[in-house]
């Protein structure tokens, strides 16, 4: 059943001031996603799947993306989507981070969809753009953007794919997230006049997807190679690069919500464990030094939540402050997620170091997310440029 997302975000009505609170519709969406994940994505099931080398659960993705309609949240209704906004997509990612679910939501429903929206499908002369958007919005097609996962907003685009003289694609892209499970690849390729964008079937002749052993087994990486591949051209120079940069900005901003979800689970699980575990016939959570550590972590997460919500709201409203909001959110949320996961491991004691306990999934996700779509230092440098605050070492 599709979750209805209505209100200011869906209707296009938004106050000029940032709104960091969750709306009633967003809370309903959160409840629906959390209920689904609690029933279908228990930690034991995730641990079992990643040991097989195939972390995706097709039935779970179908329930989340197709039945609930979350894959089309960012797609306008006239193009087959829900017509919601980045605020609603942020809620979904927050819950996916809280459950450390292996699902290609960030890559397919955010990066790929935002890239296609940047190609101006309603005005484009390429009907393929609108057709692809409808397919991704339905959740039946999974896509991946053929760029290295660490590529962040403002980074130089690492286009190692080129358009040959005969119009075919040659080259490759390294460390592409979720490429192994994708049906369609969006490929930025360097042509004679600049970056162009192509859609390529992942099963097409000449496409080779080589899975990599990555730290975070719930978000697998792969190298993708193209040898004489015929792709469908979606956008030419200028439009293609702008579309990719739009997607990277939105992806980085919404990744902050996933990091927030990781941090929130780690804090909640640590508080629960410390309330149950006893030493000297007292709950370890009653020890003053440990209380202080949890209090500091809680403050970090509260601050991270504010920055993540501001980034999502700025993206949803098309605010000119979106690049600043995204840079601040990534800098804060990356640090909060890693620290929360590290504290969770340490404060669980010996059980936190075992494979059976799911905390290692969150630590690995936090560490991988820290370098995804730009490192914290990259975002801080970007922020310094945006607000005209040069580095002390500059000049």
Residue pairs with C-beta under 8 A, 6 or more apart in sequence:
1 67
1 68
2 67
2 68
2 69
2 82
3 28
3 29
3 32
3 68
3 69
3 70
4 25
5 25
5 26
5 29
5 73
5 82
5 83
5 84
5 88
6 25
7 23
7 24
7 25
8 14
8 15
8 19
8 23
9 23
9 25
9 84
9 85
9 87
9 88
9 316
10 25
10 82
10 83
10 84
10 85
10 88
14 316
14 317
18 310
18 313
18 314
18 319
19 313
20 306
20 309
20 310
20 313
21 309
22 30
22 91
23 87
25 88
26 87
26 88
26 91
29 70
29 88
29 91
29 92
30 91
30 94
30 95
32 68
33 64
33 68
33 70
33 91
33 92
33 95
33 96
34 95
34 98
34 99
36 60
36 63
36 64
36 68
37 95
37 96
37 98
37 99
37 101
38 99
40 57
40 59
40 60
40 63
41 57
41 60
41 99
41 101
43 100
43 358
43 361
45 57
46 55
46 99
46 100
46 101
46 102
46 218
46 358
46 361
47 355
47 356
47 358
47 361
49 55
49 56
49 57
49 102
50 102
50 217
50 218
50 361
53 211
55 102
55 217
55 218
55 220
56 102
56 103
56 104
56 181
57 102
60 101
60 103
61 103
61 104
61 139
61 142
62 139
64 70
64 71
64 92
64 103
64 105
64 139
65 71
65 103
65 105
65 109
65 139
66 138
66 139
66 140
69 82
69 139
70 82
70 89
70 92
70 105
70 109
70 139
71 105
71 108
71 109
71 136
71 137
71 138
71 139
72 80
72 81
72 82
72 109
72 136
72 137
72 138
72 139
73 81
73 82
73 84
73 85
73 88
73 89
73 92
73 109
74 81
74 84
74 85
74 86
74 89
74 109
74 110
74 113
74 114
74 117
75 81
75 82
75 83
75 113
75 117
75 133
75 134
75 136
75 137
76 83
76 122
77 83
78 122
79 121
79 122
79 130
79 133
79 134
79 137
80 133
80 134
80 137
80 138
81 133
81 134
81 137
82 88
82 137
85 315
85 316
86 250
86 253
86 254
86 312
86 313
86 315
86 316
87 312
87 313
87 316
89 109
89 110
89 254
89 312
90 254
90 257
90 308
90 309
90 311
90 312
91 257
92 105
92 109
93 105
93 106
93 110
93 254
93 255
93 257
93 258
93 261
94 257
94 258
94 260
94 261
94 264
94 308
95 261
96 103
96 105
96 258
96 261
97 257
97 258
97 259
97 260
97 261
97 262
97 265
97 337
97 365
98 261
98 262
98 264
98 265
99 261
99 265
100 218
100 262
100 265
100 358
100 361
100 362
100 365
101 218
102 217
102 218
102 219
102 220
104 142
104 144
104 177
104 178
104 181
104 182
106 177
106 251
106 254
106 255
106 258
107 143
107 144
107 145
107 177
107 178
107 182
108 136
108 142
108 143
108 144
108 178
108 182
109 136
110 247
110 250
110 251
110 254
111 144
111 145
111 247
111 248
111 250
111 251
112 136
112 143
112 144
112 145
112 184
112 186
112 247
113 133
113 136
113 137
114 243
114 246
114 247
114 250
114 251
115 145
115 186
115 197
115 243
115 244
115 246
115 247
116 129
116 132
116 133
116 136
116 186
116 234
116 243
117 133
117 243
117 246
118 239
118 242
118 243
118 244
118 245
118 246
118 247
119 126
119 129
119 197
119 234
119 235
119 239
119 240
119 243
120 239
121 129
121 130
121 133
122 130
124 130
124 234
124 235
126 233
126 234
126 235
128 199
128 232
128 234
129 234
129 235
132 141
132 143
132 184
132 199
132 234
135 141
135 184
136 142
136 143
136 184
141 183
141 184
142 178
142 181
142 182
142 183
142 184
143 182
143 183
143 184
143 185
143 186
144 176
144 177
144 178
144 179
144 182
144 184
144 185
144 186
144 202
145 176
145 185
145 186
145 188
145 244
145 247
146 161
146 173
146 176
146 179
146 185
146 186
146 187
146 188
146 200
146 224
147 157
147 158
147 173
147 176
147 188
147 244
147 248
148 158
148 173
148 174
148 175
148 176
149 175
149 176
149 177
149 221
149 371
149 372
149 373
150 175
150 371
150 372
150 373
150 374
150 375
151 157
151 158
151 248
151 373
151 374
152 248
152 252
152 330
152 373
152 374
152 375
152 378
152 379
152 382
153 245
153 248
153 249
153 252
153 323
153 326
153 327
153 373
153 374
153 382
154 245
154 323
154 374
154 378
154 382
155 248
155 374
155 378
157 188
157 195
157 241
157 244
157 245
158 173
159 188
159 189
159 190
159 195
160 171
160 172
160 173
160 174
161 169
161 170
161 171
161 172
161 173
161 187
161 188
161 189
161 190
161 226
162 169
162 170
162 171
162 189
162 190
162 191
163 169
163 189
163 190
163 191
163 192
163 196
164 170
164 228
167 230
168 206
168 228
168 229
168 230
168 231
169 187
169 189
169 198
169 200
169 226
169 228
169 229
169 230
169 231
170 226
170 227
170 228
170 229
171 189
171 225
171 226
172 223
172 224
172 225
172 226
173 187
173 223
173 224
174 223
175 212
175 221
175 222
175 223
176 185
176 221
176 222
176 223
176 224
177 219
177 220
177 221
177 372
178 219
178 220
179 185
179 202
179 209
179 221
179 222
179 224
180 209
180 211
180 220
180 222
181 220
182 202
183 201
183 202
183 203
184 199
184 200
184 201
184 202
185 199
185 200
185 201
185 202
185 207
185 224
186 197
186 198
186 199
186 234
187 197
187 198
187 199
187 200
187 226
187 231
188 195
188 196
188 197
188 240
188 241
188 244
189 195
189 196
189 197
189 198
189 231
190 196
191 236
191 237
193 236
193 237
194 236
194 237
194 238
194 240
194 241
195 237
195 240
195 241
195 244
196 233
196 235
196 236
196 237
196 240
197 233
197 234
197 235
197 239
197 240
197 243
197 244
198 231
198 232
198 233
198 234
199 231
199 232
199 234
200 207
200 226
200 229
200 231
200 232
201 207
202 209
204 229
204 230
205 229
206 226
206 227
206 228
206 229
207 224
207 225
207 226
207 229
208 224
208 225
208 226
208 227
209 222
209 223
209 224
210 222
210 223
210 224
210 225
211 220
211 221
211 222
212 220
212 221
212 222
212 223
214 220
214 221
214 368
215 364
215 367
215 368
216 364
216 365
216 367
216 368
216 369
217 364
218 361
218 364
218 365
219 365
219 368
234 240
235 243
248 373
248 374
249 315
249 322
249 323
249 326
250 315
251 373
252 326
252 329
252 330
252 373
252 374
252 379
253 311
253 312
253 314
253 315
253 322
253 325
253 326
253 329
253 330
254 311
254 312
254 315
255 330
255 333
255 369
255 372
255 373
256 304
256 307
256 308
256 311
256 312
256 326
256 329
256 330
256 332
256 333
256 334
257 308
257 311
257 312
257 333
258 369
259 304
259 308
259 333
259 334
259 336
259 337
259 366
259 369
260 301
260 304
260 305
260 308
260 333
260 336
260 337
262 337
262 340
262 341
262 362
262 365
262 366
262 369
263 300
263 301
263 304
263 333
263 336
263 337
263 339
263 340
263 341
263 366
264 301
264 340
265 362
266 337
266 340
266 341
266 343
266 344
266 359
266 362
267 294
267 297
267 298
267 301
267 340
267 344
269 344
269 359
270 294
270 297
270 343
270 344
270 347
270 348
271 285
271 294
273 347
273 348
274 283
274 284
274 285
274 290
274 294
274 347
275 283
275 285
276 283
277 283
277 284
277 285
277 349
278 284
284 290
285 291
285 294
290 347
293 343
293 347
294 343
297 339
297 340
297 343
300 335
300 336
300 339
300 340
301 336
301 340
303 332
303 336
304 329
304 332
304 333
304 335
304 336
304 337
307 325
307 328
307 329
307 332
307 333
308 329
308 332
308 333
310 325
310 328
310 329
311 322
311 325
311 326
311 328
311 329
311 330
313 319
313 325
314 321
314 322
314 325
314 326
315 322
315 325
315 326
319 325
323 382
323 386
324 383
324 386
324 387
326 379
327 379
327 380
327 382
327 383
327 386
328 379
328 383
330 373
330 374
330 376
330 379
331 376
331 379
331 380
331 383
334 369
334 370
334 375
334 376
334 379
335 376
337 365
337 366
337 369
337 370
338 363
338 366
338 367
338 370
340 366
341 359
341 362
341 363
341 365
341 366
341 367
342 363
344 352
344 359
344 362
344 363
345 352
345 353
345 359
345 360
345 363
346 352
348 357
348 359
351 357
352 359
370 376
374 382
381 391
383 389
384 390
384 391
